[in-house]
Amino acid sequence: MKHSIVKRGIELKRASYKKLWKLLIDLEMNKKTLAEKSDVSVSTLAKMNRGESVNVEVLVKICTALNCSMDDIMELVEP
């Protein structure tokens, strides 16, 4: 179960990385290959798979490796 985050009485949206996983399928690339190509650890990708937050630098590395933009790999969704 994913918990919502409330800051100053506002329930924040959360990041969803479903777009990234779909893109990897389209590219016929697995997470291990992505980790190697983007210099991101497999454990960080596992955090993303669980819907946890990651540093923006991680997203930039992935976008650079896949030659895409952030909106190609993630979206903000309602809690």
Phi, psi and omega in degrees: 000130179271133180266144177276156179251129180244123177236123179053038177081003180251127177279117186279149172290163179239158179278137173242132181253020180303324179299322179296313182295323177293320179297318178299320177298314180299324180275357184054047181239138177264171185294326179296317178296318177300316180301315180293316184292327184260355184059042175243138183290153177297326180293327176292319176296325177295321176300317179296321179298330178274000179082017180277160180286147174226165180293147179300327178302324177297314180297321178296317178299317180294315179298320178296315181295325183264359182053055181219182178250169183299325181288351174278341185243347182210163173209157176267132182236158179295146180293000000 
